[in-house]
Amino acid sequence: MIKLIKSSFYKEKDTRKALSDFVLSAENMSMDKECAKFEEGFAKKQGRKYAVFVNSGSSANLALIQALLNLGELKKGDKVGFSALTWATNVMPLIQLGLEPVAIDCELDTLNISPETLSEKTGGIDALFITNVLGFSDRMDEIKKMCDERGVLLLEDNCESLGSITKGVRLGNFGFASTFSCFVGHQFSTIEGGMICTDDEDLHQMLLMVRAHGWNRNLKPEHQQKLREKHNIHPFYDKYTFHELGYNIRPMEINGFLGNVQLGYWDEIVGKREANFRRFHESAQKNPEIIPLEIGHMDVISNFAMPLVFKNEEAYLEYRKKFEDAEVEIRPIISGEIISHPFYKKHSIKEEETPNARLVHVRGFYFGNNPELDESEVEFLCNLLENK
C-alpha cells in the first residue's frame, strides 16, 4: 500500500537515534534551550524576524488570534475572511474568540482564494486569515496589495505550504503574521508542534505571553520591567502575575530537538516534494477528466499532497475506486468545504455559498506526496493518473 506518509520524520532512523541520545542526556524536558534554538533557526530559514514555537499548528492559529485581540489589532465582532477550503482550526478560533467568520471561495485551478474571489468580500471584512492550500497559492502579491489598500489585516495559515515560493517570496511572508504546522505528515515534523512567524516585535512579545498562561516571565527584561511598573507589581508576585488572556500551549524540549534536527533537511524535503509534484502534475495534465492546476505563478511548490478534482461525478467515482483498488491511501482534499461541516452550521450567523469549494468537496481527493516515495511508487502513481 502507498500510504499518505511513511515515517514520523525525514531520515527517521538517524533522527530516532539522535532523539534517543538526547532523551538520555537531557537535563530538562520542558520548554527550554532546544525550543529557543529551533525558533531562532526557523525564523532565519523562513526569513522573518521572530518565530514562536507552540504545541500544534492548531494552537498556533488560536494563539495568533488571541494575541491580536489582546493587542487591539482585532476586536470582538470584527469580520474575518477565511478560506472556504481549509482545515477546521483555521476558522474555529474566529468563532471561539467572538469574531465573525466570512467564508471566501477558492478557484478550481489554484484551490486558493484569488484576487477575484477576495474582491467580492474585502469591502466588508476587517481581516483575512488566508490558507495556502497544499503547497499552492493564488496571486498572493495582488492579494497583499488589495489588503493593504483596503485596510484589511492579512494573516496566513501556511501549515500546508512550508517552503513554497511565489513571485520570489516565501509563502508565509506576505501577511502580518503566519502560522505553520510541524505535525507528523506535514512537510516538517516534530511529531506535534506549530510555529507563528512575524516581523512585529509587539506581536512577538504578546505571543510569548499567550503561549504560557499570560504571564511575563518569557519576555525580554525591558518588557517585563514595563509591565511591572505599569501594574505596580511587587517582585515577590511578578512571576505569578497574569497580564493577558493566554493558554498553556508550550512545546517540549523533545519537539524542539526534533525541529533542530529536521531543519538540516528543509531544502532536501522541499526539493523532493517539488520533484514528485512536477511529475504528478505532468501526468495529470494528460488526463482530460481532471481539472488542470494553474501553477505558472509559483516559483517553488512544496507540495503537501497531490490534489485531483474531476470534471464530473462519474470520473470522480471511477478514479476514487481505481486508487482505492490499487491500495493507494486517499482522503478528501483537506476537509473539503468547511462551511458544510456540522460545527460551522451550528455556529454560523448567516447562510453562505462557496460553490467551488463545494465542488472540490464532492469531486475531489488527494493522495500522498512525501520525500520518501521511491521511483517505482512515483511511476506507479503517474500511471494511475494517466489512466494506463
Secondary structure as UniProt FT lines:
FT   TURN            10..11
FT   HELIX           12..25
FT   HELIX           33..46
FT   STRAND          50..54
FT   HELIX           57..71
FT   TURN            76..77
FT   STRAND          79..83
FT   HELIX           88..96
FT   TURN            97..98
FT   STRAND          100..104
FT   TURN            108..110
FT   HELIX           115..119
FT   TURN            120..121
FT   HELIX           122..124
FT   STRAND          127..131
FT   HELIX           133..135
FT   HELIX           140..150
FT   STRAND          153..157
FT   TURN            159..160
FT   TURN            162..163
FT   STRAND          165..166
FT   TURN            167..168
FT   STRAND          169..170
FT   TURN            171..172
FT   STRAND          177..181
FT   TURN            184..185
FT   STRAND          194..198
FT   HELIX           201..211
FT   TURN            213..214
FT   TURN            217..218
FT   HELIX           221..231
FT   HELIX           235..238
FT   TURN            239..240
FT   HELIX           253..263
FT   TURN            264..265
FT   HELIX           266..285
FT   TURN            288..289
FT   TURN            296..297
FT   STRAND          298..300
FT   STRAND          305..310
FT   HELIX           313..325
FT   TURN            326..327
FT   STRAND          330..331
FT   TURN            334..335
FT   HELIX           338..340
FT   HELIX           342..347
FT   HELIX           355..363
FT   STRAND          364..368
FT   TURN            371..372
FT   HELIX           375..385
FT   TURN            386..387
//
